[in-house]
């Protein structure tokens, strides 16, 4: 792995990344199917345009500075610059980060996020871990040294340090994966019991192994807050021990962290968001690669017709259809009890969404039978979605309109009631200008 740093401790630590097999949030490169180091993606060779690269430019110009804190280093200042709320705090105690030697159930790794960025903080560790999103590259990864005597510098990490990560879990693109692992009392994952990639379709019972979780969830059970012994099997783990925990003070010392919570709603939103980000990246890459292939093929054959090749259409529509289904929360795991968070994340998250003329937002929660009140993902507002090639984005709009107006009556979307479809359509028309423009252009208003 290449690390652009003069700090030998940091270099040595990052080199240890090649030994990691199973990260809690893992990031990696496809071993097949996507050759995104070549044109038209050129992942590593491309200069990112993401929130971190833009922040670095401001630091270099002297218009922004990061403030040092003796307890958390640059963490609090970085969260402020990126607009990340401390209420998003998640705590993972499994040794599944490249800074694993600093992590234990007593000293969990903290993660903070918003729609575009994830920040990882480990007590006493030499770097902050950062994952952000470039609309054309997908997930982009950085570290910043926790050294008050050095000018803050975000160092990009590319495929050299990510080859060991199973990118199939991210859909074959550079992305994020949220995992649940049975974890021993020393923080080591108990791999023989298996593990799970978690998202909004995952059974509640499989989620958050190796994570702390605060919040109430009634009779539903999860794997959070639990450490296993060598004698435990998935069938014998006492999941009641980790249920409905609202205060972590009996489990860890929370004073080194921004707050004392690991909010259950934040965890559920993060799972959903990660899946959407990866699918948006996949649709982007698939579309651009298909169009590039078509261009080269027509050039080689001397074929100048503007008609799109059927095989190219099929490739674009296949990746985009998967995104449509995820946006409309298909196969979402239904909740069987009310869920309530502890950190204020629920209120903070909902307050950031655009609202329609009736005051409704796609960021409004349900938390009784499903995650959101209106089952259409807020990630449709993201820069990543807006960065989709026109061919993919317009297909998504076409399909969403077909589904919401009832012309698509397939079982895939049977979870959407007529009331759901009407509300989502009205919200999107009011709050998503590009969707409203598409409707107008196609006389479907």
N, C-alpha and C positions, 0 to 999 in steps of 0.2 A: 504494500500500500504506500502511495506517495502522500506525504503530509508536508505542506509548505509551512514549516514552523522551525524556529531555532530552539524551541524548548524540548530538551531530550526526554523529559518525563512525559510530556504530552505525546511525543512521537512514539515512545515505547508503549504507552497505553493504547494508542490508536492501532498500533500494529497487532495488538491483542484481539482486535476485532475479527481477524481471520479465524480465530478459534471458536467463535460463537456460532452456534447452529440454530438456536431457537430464541429469538428476541421477543420481548413482550410487544414492542412495536418494531417490527423488522422491516428492512428496506433493502431492495435488491434489484437485480437485473435478470431479464429472461434468458434462459439457456436455450430456448427454441421458440420459433413462431414469430418473434419480433427481433429484427436486427436493427435496433434503433440507434446504434452507433454510426450507421451509414445514413446517407441521404434518404429521405428528406428530413429525418429527425436530428441526427448528429448530436445526440444527447450530451456527451462529455465535451465535445468541441464547441458547443454553442454557449454564448455568453447569456447567462440567465437574466430575466427581467422579472424579479419577484420582490416581495416586501423586504427581504434581507439584503439583496443586492442594492436596492434603492436606499435602504437605511445606511448601508456602508458608504454610499456616495455622499450622503449628507454628513456623515461623520468625517469623511475625508475633506469635505469643503469647509468644515468647521461650523456648520449651521445647526448641528445636533451633537450632543455629547451624552455618553452614558455615565450615570452616577454610580460610584462604587459604594457598596454596603458591606460592612465587616462581617455580617452573618451570611448573606446570600450572594455576595459578589455583585455581578451585573444583572442578576435575575430580575429584581423588582423594576429597575430602570428599563430593561429590555421589554418587559411586559407592558409597561406604560407606553413606550414608543410604538409598540405593535397593537395597542388597544386590546390587550388580552386581560380578561377579568380574573382576579385571584379566585373567584368562586368556581372556576372551571377545574380547580385542582383535582388531580387523580393521583393515587399513590400505589405504586407497584413494588412489591417486596421480593419477588423472585429475582434471582441473579441472572437476568436475561438481557442486560445491557453490556456494551463493551467496557463500561466502568463497573463491572460486576463486583470487583474486589471491595468496593466501597458500599455495596448494597447488601442489606439483610432485612429480616422482618423488623428489627429495631430501628433501621435507618433506610426506609423505603425511598425509592426514586420518585420524585414528584414530576408530574406532567401537567402543563397548562396549554390551553388551546383556544383559538377562535376559528373562523371559517377558513382561514388560509394557513395558519401557523401552529406548530407544536414546539414547545420548549421543554427540555428535560433538565432537571436540576437534581444533582446527587450531592449530599453533604460531604464536604471535604474533597471532592473530586476536582481535577485540574481544569475541566472544561464544562461549559454548558452545551447540551446537544440541541440542535435545531433542525426541524423539517418544515419546509415551506412549499409553496406551490407556484410554479411558473405555468401560465396558461398553455404554452406550447411544449413544455418539457415534462409536465407532471411534477412529481415530487422532486425537490432539490434539497440537498443536505449540507449542513454546515456545522462547525464547532467554533466556539469562541473561548479563548483562554480566560480562566478566572484568576487574573493577575493584575492587581491595581497598578503595578509599576510598568505595565506595557500598554501601549495605545490599543484600544479595542479593535480587533480585526477578525471578521468572519472568514473562516477558511472553508472553502467548498470541498466536500468529499464526494468522489465519483466512484466508478466501478471497481477501482483497485481494492477498496475496503468493503465492497458490497457483494463480491462474488459468492461468498459463502451463504448468503441469505436466499431462501427459497422464494423467488419472485413469483412462482406459480400461485402462491397465496394472495398475491396482489393482482392477479389476472394477467401476468406476463408483462407488466409494465413497471417502471420505477415508481414504487408507491409505498403505502403504509399497510401494515397488517396488525390488527389487534388480536392478541392471543390469550387463551386461558390455559394455564398449566397447573397440575397438582404440584404443590411446593412443600418441601420439607422445612423443618424448624430452623435449619441453617440457611435457608433461602435457595437451596439447590432444587431445580425442578426434578420431579419424580417421573422421568420420561416413560418408564415402563407402564404407567397408568394412562398414557396417551395425553393428547392435548387437543385444543379446539381453536379454529379461527372463528372469531365471534363478530356478528353483525346483527342487524335488526331482524334477521330470519332465524337466528340461533335459538334453540330451546333455552329458556331462562335457566334451567338446571345446569347448563354447561358453561355459564358465563363467569368470568372474573376470578378464576383460579390464579392465585399469586398476586391478587390485588386487594387492597382494603376498600371497603364499601360502606358508606353511611347513608341511611335512609330507610324508610319503611316500605314493605312490599307484601304485607299480609301473609297469606299461606304459601305464596311462591317461594322457592328456594334457589340459591345460587352457590357457587364455590368460593365466593369472596370471604375474606377474614379467616380463612381456615388454613392451618398447617397440618400436613399429613405425616404419619410415621411409616416406616418400612413395612409394617404389617397391614396398612390400610390398602384397600382396593377401591375402585370407583363405586362399588356396591356397598361398601362398609363405612365410607366417610360420613361422619355425622354433620350433615349440612345445617342442622338446626343451630349449631354453635355459632355460625356466622350470619344468622338471619336477623333482620330488623335492628341492626346496630345503628344508633344515632350519635354516639360519642366514642371517639377512638382513645380516650385517655386511659382506658384499662388495657389497651393493646400496645400503644407506643407513646413516646414523648412527642407531642405535636408542636412544641415551642419553636423548633428550628424552621418550621414551615409557615407559609403565609396565613393559613388558617388551620383549624382542627378537623377538617372534613375531607372526605373522598366521595363526593356527591354521586349518588346512584343515577340521577338524571343526566349529569355530565357524562358519565360512562356510557349511557344509552345513546346519547346524541353523538358522542365520538365514534361509536361503532357504526352508526348509520352514516355519518359524514365520511368516514374513511372508505366505506364501500362505494359511495357515490363518487368521491374524488378519483378512485382507481378506475371506475367505469367510464367517467368522463375522459380520463387520459387514454384509456383503451379505444374509445370511439374516435378520439382525436387522431391517435397514431394510425389506427386502421384506415381511416378515411384518407389521411395524407399519403400513406403508403400505397393505397389502392389507386389514387389519382396519379401519383408519381409513376407507378407501374404502367397505367394506361397511357400516359404521355410518352413514355419510352417505347412502349409497344407500337403505338401508332406511328411514331417517328421511324422506327425500324421497318415497319411494313409500308411506309409511305401512305398511311391512311389518315386523311385529313377531316373526315366527317366529324361533326360535333356530337353525334349520337353517343350516349354513354354505353359502354360495354355492359352486357348483362352480368358478367362475373364481377365487375367493379361495383355495380349497383348492389348486388347481393352481399358483397363484403361490407359496404358502407351501411346497408340497412340492417345486417345482422348485428354489428356492434352497436348501432344506434338503437335497435329494438331492445336490447338488454338494458340500455340506459333508460329508455322509456319506462320499462317495467319497474326498475329501481326507483325512478323519480316518483312513480305512483304507488310505491310501497307494496308491490305485489309480494305475496307470500310472507308478509310481515308476521312475526310471532305474536299471537294475541295475548294480551295480559288477562289474567284471571283474578287479579286483585288490584286495588289502588296502589299506585307508587307515589311516594313523596320524598323529595330531596331535603337536604339539610343546610346547604351553604348559601342559598339565595340564587343559585345558578338558574333555576327555573324562571324566576322573575327577570333576571338580568338578560338572559338569552332572548326571551320573548320581547323585551323592550326594544331590541335592535332591528326588528323586522319592519319592512314597509307595510302599510295598512291600506286596505281599500276604502272606498267611500262609506262602507258600513262598519269600518273599524276592525275588520278581520285581517289576520296575518297567517302566513304559512308557518310562522314560528310559534303560534299558539299551541299549547300542549293539551292533550287529552288525559293521558296517564291513568286511565281507568280500564279501557279495553285495548288501547293502542297508544303509540308514542305521541302522535300529533293529532290535533283536532280535525285538521283538514289534510287527508292523506296525499299530499304532494310535497316533495322535498323542497326546502328552502334553498338547497344547493342550485336550483335553477337560476338563482340570482348571482351566482358566483362568477368571478372573473374567469375561472376555468371553463365554465359552461359557455360564457360569452365568447371565449377564445376558440370554440369549436369551429372547424371549417363550415362554410355556409351549407354545404351539401348535407352534413350531419345535423346541424342545428335545424335546418328547415324540415328534415325528415322527422325530427323529434316534435316540432310544432305541429306538423301534419297529423302525426299519430295521436298526440295529446288531444287535438281538436276532435278527431274521429272518436276517441274514447269518451271524451267529456260530453259530446253532443249525442251520444247514444248510438251512433251508427256502427260502432264496434261493440257487439254484444257477446263477445267471446268470454268463456269462463275465466280466462286469465285475469280479467278485470271485474269479476263478479263481486269482489269485496267492496267496490265503490257503489254506494247507494245513489239513487237519482239526486238526493239532496247533496251528497258529497260532490257529485259531478257538477252540479249547478254552482255550488259555492266555490269550488276550485276554479272553474271557468271565469267566474266573476272576479275573483281575487287576481288571477293572472292577467285578465284584461285590464284591470285597473292599475296593477303594480309592476307589470313586466312590459315595458314599452316595445321591445322587439317582438313580443308575441302579439300585442295589439296591432303593430304595424303589419305583421304577417297576416293577421285576420283581415285587415283593411285591404291589403294587396290582393287577397284571394276572395274578397267580398263575402267573408264568413262571419262578419260582426253580428 
